[in-house]
Amino acid sequence: MADWITIGGLSLLDFSSAPNAGTLFITLEPWEERLAAGHSLDAIMDNLRKQFGQIQEGIVFAFAPSAIRGLGVRGGFQMQVEDRADVGLLELQQVTQAIMEDARSQTALAAMNTMFRPGVPQLYVDVDRVKVKTLDIPLSTVFATLQAYLGSAYVNDFNKFGRIYQVRAQAESQFRADPCPAAWVLTGPAWHSRKRRSAARP
């Protein structure tokens, strides 16, 4: 391996941002240096898959990009399963897994994967919209405040050392990792959204 770069929070499969996702790009040594040691691309990929298979805390897999962009067997196809009958996440997961098992049994298909993770914790926030409007606070301000406290909020960009950096506002990790402080923030005196007349409201 010659070099590598990590992008935390990026899911390369669907190009979405998530706190439990990450992408790692690896640059290999020149071919003539790896060939003598038996480090071909296939050998490296097989070794990585064996090591990734031992990780129980998450799902990790490796794949190589096409030699020519846009051409190759990794372009694949995308399929979406919809819960139109509102049967719930458990039933949707079972159907999705059945489709995946059937697809893996077909020799014409390879490297099948699904991004559906029903076990990912979710937090539902019920905003009292009537009270928000009564206090003359824009709903967009409330949602932006929640985003900054529970996740992160984009502020602006700035240039330095010939590069462009993003500025993001977010709470400390201990407050974002535990939903209890988040609930306290919503009801306690520490949560403020500024009104249009520059008055802080709890």
N, C-alpha and C positions, 0 to 999 in steps of 0.2 A: 504494500500500500504506500503510495507516494504522498497523498494528502487527503484531507477530509474536511467537511464542513457540515455543521448541524443547524437545522432550523427548527427550533422548538415551537410547538403549537400548530404546525402545518401538516395536514394530511394530504399526501401527494395523490392519493387515489381519487379524491373528489375535490381537491384544492379548497378545502374548508379549514377554518381555524377552530381548534379545540384545545382545551387545557390538557387533555389526556392523549394527545397525538404529537408526533415528531417525525422529521424526515432527515436522513443522513445521506449525503452524497460522498462517494469515495472515488478517488482517482488512483488507478493502479500504476505500478512501475512499468517501464517500457517492456514490450513483449520479449525482446531478446534477453533481458535480465531475468524474467520470470520463467522462461521456458526451461532453462537448465535445471531449475529447482523444482520443476513439476507443478508450478503455480499457474496453470491455465485458468481461463475464466470459469470453465465448468467445475474444475477442482475447487476453486475459491468459493463458488456459489454453493456447492455441495457441503463444504465445511461450515459455511455460515448457516445454512439451513439446519444442520445438525445441532449447532450451538444455540440457535434461536428456538429450536424445538424444546429445549430444556427450560426455557423461561416460562414460569407459571403465572407471573403477575400481569402479563400482557400478551398481545399478539404481535410478533415481529416477523417479517419476511423480507427477502432480498430478491431483486430482479434487475436485470441489465437492460439499458435502453437499446433501441434498435440502432444498428450501424448507420442506417440512413433514416433521418427523421421522417416519420409518417409511413414508413414501410416496415413490415415485419409481423410476427405472429403475436406481438404484445399489444397491438392496437385494440383487439378484442371487440366486445360489444357490451352494452349496458342493459340491464333488465330491472324493472321496478315492480315490486309487489305491493298492492294497495289493499288496505283494510276498509273496503266499502261497506261491509256489513257491521262495522264497529264491534268486532269480536274480541278485541283487546290485544295487548302486546304479546301475551303468552301464546295465543293461537297463531298470531302472525309470525312469531319466532319459529314455531313448529313447522309451519308451512314453508317458511324460508329455508330452514335446515333440510327439509325433505327435497326441495328443489336443488339445493346445493349437493346433496348426496347423489341424486339422480344425475346431475351434470358431471360430477367427478367420476361416475361409472362409465361415461362415454369416452372412447378413445380419441375422438376428434376434438375434445376440449381439454384444456390444461390450465393450471394456475387459477382455478376458480376461487373467488373470494367475495365476501359480502361485508359491507360496512355497517350492517344493521346490528346494533348492540343494545338490546332491551334492558340489560342490567346496568347501564350507565345511570348513576343517580341523577334525579331531576328535582328541581325546586320550583314549586308553583307560588307565585306572588300575586295575591289578589289586591289590586289597587282600587281604592274607593274613589272612583272617577267623579262621583257627585261632589264629594268633599273637596277634591282637588280643584274642580271648577269653581266651587264656592269660595275657595281661598284665592281665586284668580291666579292660579299657577298653571302654566301650560303643561299638558300631559307629556310633551316631548322633553321638558325639563326633568320631570319625575323619572322617566325612563332613562334619560342620560345619567341621572344621579345613581339609579340602581345599577346601570351598566358599569359605572366607575367603581362602585363599592363592591359588587359581586364579581365583576370580570375586569375589563379595562376599557377605557374610552380614549379615542384618538383626539389629540389636541392640535398639533400642527407639525410641520417639518422645518428642519434647519440645516444649513450647509456648514460643514467643518472638515478640514483636511481633504477637501476635494470630493467629499461624499455627502449624501443626503441621509439624515437620520430622522426617525419619527419620534415624536414626544407623545407618550401615553400616560394617562392618570389612572391609578388603581390603588386599592387598599392594600395593606400589608397582608402577606400570605396567610397568617394565622386567622385573619378575619374572613378571607375568601375560602379557606379550606373547611371551615366549620359553619354549618347553616345557622347555629344558635346565635352567634354574634350578628349574623345578617338579619335575623328576625329582630334582634334588639335594636339594630340600626334603623329599621323601618319604623319602630314604635317609640324609640327612646329619643332623648333630647339631642343626640349627636347627629341626627340626620337633618340636613337643611337643604332646601332648594330656594334659590333666590327668586322673588317675584319680579315682575316686570318693573316695579317701582323700587327695585334694589332693597327690599326688605326681606330678611331671612325668616323662613317659616319652618317650624319643626314638622 
